[in-house]
């Protein structure tokens, strides 16, 4: 289980701090609550949910193990124990968000996406805000704010920038959303409506209906 969790942490890592320090006496414990000897170099993984995970070795290696700070690290250790003891894997399912009139009045909509954390080749799929905020450690998630009303060129540039940032955190997102997917111009023509519907149909036809199992 610890190897699977390390793989999940690796795939969900937003930032890695190499040569983060050297263990001190009784500073860390391992997954079995055994004290980690002093003098061992460690590095830190910061995951997309902003949690800090400590592992042995100055840089990540195949034999690196998870270690937990005795002071200030207890919450992550408790989470780890709960995760290991969990007998039920929760699955997320696809749920599309379609902008309403209030969204168009504000000019923006926020979409939420997920993918299984331990299988980077799985497709990214859209989820609800509720599922996005749930504690589901087996999934990597990202939110994406899109501009949906205004001048076409301005909207496209804004959305492409946001998509590039989101895609850097969750690879594959670029294949399931388009910059002008929900775009509505200030003055909408018949051609604009046709193009918007066409883009929506293209995205719908490529997206999976559910999140894959673990």
C-alpha positions in Angstrom: 0.0 0.0 0.0 2.8 2.4 0.8 4.3 1.9 -2.7 0.9 2.8 -4.2 0.6 5.9 -2.1 4.1 7.0 -3.0 3.2 6.6 -6.7 0.1 8.7 -6.1 2.1 11.4 -4.3 4.6 11.4 -7.2 1.9 11.8 -9.8 0.2 14.5 -7.8 3.4 16.5 -6.9 3.2 20.1 -7.7 6.7 21.0 -6.3 9.6 18.9 -5.1 12.2 20.1 -2.6 15.5 18.2 -2.9 18.0 18.1 -0.1 15.4 19.4 2.3 17.3 18.4 5.4 18.8 15.7 7.6 16.7 13.8 10.1 17.3 14.6 13.8 16.8 12.3 16.8 13.1 11.5 17.3 12.1 14.0 14.7 10.4 11.5 12.3 8.6 8.2 12.5 7.9 5.7 9.7 4.5 4.2 8.7 4.8 1.6 11.6 5.4 4.4 14.2 9.1 3.4 14.5 11.5 6.3 15.1 13.6 7.2 12.0 17.3 7.2 12.9 19.1 10.6 12.8 21.4 11.6 10.0 19.2 10.4 7.1 18.8 12.9 4.2 15.2 13.6 3.1 13.3 15.4 0.4 9.7 16.9 0.4 6.9 16.5 -2.1 4.2 19.3 -2.1 1.1 17.9 -3.8 -1.6 19.7 -5.6 -3.8 19.8 -2.5 -0.9 21.7 -0.8 0.1 18.9 1.6 3.7 18.2 2.5 5.0 14.6 2.2 8.5 13.7 3.5 10.5 10.9 2.0 14.0 9.5 2.7 17.0 10.3 0.4 18.0 13.8 -0.8 16.3 13.1 -4.1 13.5 10.7 -4.9 14.8 7.2 -5.4 13.2 3.8 -5.9 13.9 2.9 -2.3 12.6 6.1 -0.7 10.1 5.6 2.0 7.5 7.9 3.6 8.4 9.4 6.9 6.2 11.6 9.2 7.2 14.5 11.4 6.4 13.8 15.0 5.8 17.6 15.6 3.6 19.2 13.1 3.3 16.1 10.9 0.7 14.1 12.8 -2.3 15.1 10.7 -0.7 13.7 7.5 0.3 10.5 9.4 -3.3 10.1 10.6 -4.5 10.6 7.1 -2.1 8.0 5.9 -3.2 5.4 8.5 -6.9 6.1 7.5 -6.1 5.7 3.9 -4.2 2.4 4.5 -7.1 1.1 6.6 -9.8 2.1 4.2 -11.5 -0.9 2.6 -13.6 1.0 0.2 -12.3 3.0 -2.8 -14.5 5.9 -3.7 -15.0 6.6 -7.4 -15.7 9.9 -9.1 -18.1 10.1 -12.1 -18.3 12.6 -14.8 -20.6 15.5 -14.4 -20.8 18.3 -16.9 -21.4 21.9 -15.9 -23.3 24.1 -18.3 -23.3 27.9 -17.8 -26.6 29.6 -16.9 -27.7 33.1 -17.3 -26.0 34.2 -14.1 -22.7 32.8 -15.3 -23.0 34.8 -18.6 -23.9 37.9 -16.6 -20.7 37.5 -14.6 -18.8 36.6 -17.7 -17.1 33.6 -16.1 -17.6 30.0 -15.2 -15.4 27.6 -13.1 -15.1 24.0 -14.2 -13.6 21.1 -12.2 -11.6 18.1 -13.5 -10.1 14.9 -12.2 -8.0 11.9 -13.2 -6.9 8.9 -11.3 -3.6 9.9 -9.6 -1.9 6.5 -10.0 -2.7 6.1 -13.7 -1.4 9.2 -15.6 -2.6 7.7 -18.9 -6.2 7.8 -17.9 -8.4 10.5 -19.5 -9.2 13.6 -17.6 -12.9 14.1 -17.0 -15.2 16.8 -15.7 -16.6 16.5 -12.2 -18.9 18.5 -9.9 -17.7 21.2 -7.5 -18.9 18.9 -4.7 -16.7 16.0 -5.8 -13.8 18.4 -6.3 -14.0 19.4 -2.7 -14.3 15.9 -1.4 -11.2 14.2 0.1 -10.4 11.6 -2.6 -6.6 10.9 -2.4 -6.7 8.5 -5.4 -7.6 11.3 -7.7 -5.7 14.3 -9.0 -7.9 17.4 -9.5 -7.8 20.9 -10.8 -10.2 23.8 -11.2 -10.4 26.0 -14.3 -12.0 29.4 -14.6 -13.1 30.2 -18.2 -14.2 33.6 -19.6 -17.4 33.0 -21.5 -18.6 36.4 -22.5 -17.0 39.3 -24.2 -14.8 40.0 -27.2 -13.8 36.8 -29.0 -10.0 37.5 -29.2 -9.8 38.6 -25.5 -11.8 35.6 -24.3 -9.7 33.1 -26.3 -6.4 34.6 -25.0 -7.6 34.6 -21.4 -8.9 31.0 -21.6 -5.8 29.6 -23.3 -3.6 31.0 -20.6 -5.8 29.5 -17.9 -5.9 26.2 -19.7 -2.1 26.1 -20.0 -1.7 26.6 -16.3 -4.4 24.0 -15.4 -2.9 21.5 -18.0 0.5 21.8 -16.3 -1.1 20.6 -13.1 -3.3 17.9 -14.7 -1.9 16.6 -18.0 -4.6 15.8 -20.6 -7.0 18.6 -19.6 -6.3 20.3 -23.0 -8.1 17.4 -24.7 -11.4 17.7 -22.9 -12.0 21.5 -22.9 -11.7 24.1 -25.6 -11.0 27.9 -25.2 -14.3 29.0 -26.8 -16.4 26.0 -25.6 -19.0 28.2 -23.9 -18.1 31.5 -25.5 -21.0 33.9 -26.1 -20.0 37.2 -27.9 -21.4 40.5 -27.0 -23.3 40.5 -30.3 -24.1 36.9 -31.2 -24.7 35.8 -34.8 -26.2 32.7 -36.3 -22.7 31.5 -37.2 -21.5 32.0 -33.6 -24.3 29.8 -32.3 -23.5 27.1 -34.8 -19.8 27.1 -34.0 -20.5 27.1 -30.2 -22.8 24.1 -30.5 -20.3 22.3 -32.7 -17.4 22.8 -30.2 -19.6 21.5 -27.4 -20.5 18.4 -29.4 -16.9 17.7 -30.2 -15.9 17.8 -26.5 -18.9 15.7 -25.5 -18.0 13.0 -28.0 -14.4 12.6 -26.7 -15.0 12.7 -22.9 -15.5 9.5 -20.9 -18.8 8.9 -19.1 -17.2 7.9 -15.8 -14.0 7.9 -13.9 -12.0 4.7 -14.3 -11.7 2.3 -11.5 -8.6 2.0 -9.4 
